[in-house]
Amino acid sequence: MINVLPGKHVIFTDFDGDEGILVDLNTKRYYQLNETAMLVWKGLENGKSVSEIAADVTIEYEVTIDHATRSVERVLTNFQSYKLVTPS
């Protein structure tokens, strides 16, 4: 998977660390994020690579690096399908 960056047309709001919302200013649509998706989005905002975000997931949750990498890639695929991210 290629590395991506948050779209400049997307606003992120964190609600108490438990859930988050992305708002696409182009389409006026919003997307609710679970804790894992929030971790991925925050990692993207901080310029982290897929492998760095996956490592963060293994620290936050007791999962293997392979499981974490698959989860991160799945979230990124969803972000890409909704055009919330751009290639870096």
LINSULDA-V459981 format. One record per residue. N is the residue number from 1. SS is DSSP state (H for helix, E for strand, - for the rest). OMEGA is omega in degrees with one decimal (* if undefined). Layout:
n: <N/N>
ss: <SS/SS>
omega: <OMEGA/OMEGA>
This chain:
n: <1/2/3/4/5/6/7/8/9/10/11/12/13/14/15/16/17/18/19/20/21/22/23/24/25/26/27/28/29/30/31/32/33/34/35/36/37/38/39/40/41/42/43/44/45/46/47/48/49/50/51/52/53/54/55/56/57/58/59/60/61/62/63/64/65/66/67/68/69/70/71/72/73/74/75/76/77/78/79/80/81/82/83/84/85/86/87/88>
ss: <-/-/-/E/E/E/-/-/-/E/E/E/E/E/E/-/-/-/E/E/E/E/E/E/-/-/-/-/E/E/E/E/E/-/H/H/H/H/H/H/H/H/H/H/H/-/-/-/-/H/H/H/H/H/H/H/H/H/H/H/-/-/-/-/H/H/H/H/H/H/H/H/H/H/H/H/H/H/H/H/H/-/-/-/E/E/E/->
omega: <177.8/177.1/-177.7/176.8/174.9/176.5/179.3/-179.0/-176.6/177.7/179.9/173.9/179.9/177.1/175.6/178.5/-178.3/178.1/-179.4/179.3/169.9/175.9/176.2/-176.4/178.7/-174.9/-176.6/177.9/175.5/-175.3/178.3/-178.9/171.4/-175.3/-179.7/179.4/176.9/178.7/178.3/-177.9/179.3/176.4/177.5/179.4/-179.6/175.7/-178.5/176.0/177.7/-178.2/177.7/178.2/177.8/177.1/176.4/179.1/-179.9/177.4/-177.0/-176.9/-179.6/178.3/177.5/178.6/177.7/178.6/-179.7/-179.9/177.9/179.4/179.3/-179.7/178.0/177.9/180.0/176.4/176.8/177.8/179.7/-177.7/178.1/178.4/179.2/-178.9/176.6/177.6/179.7/*>
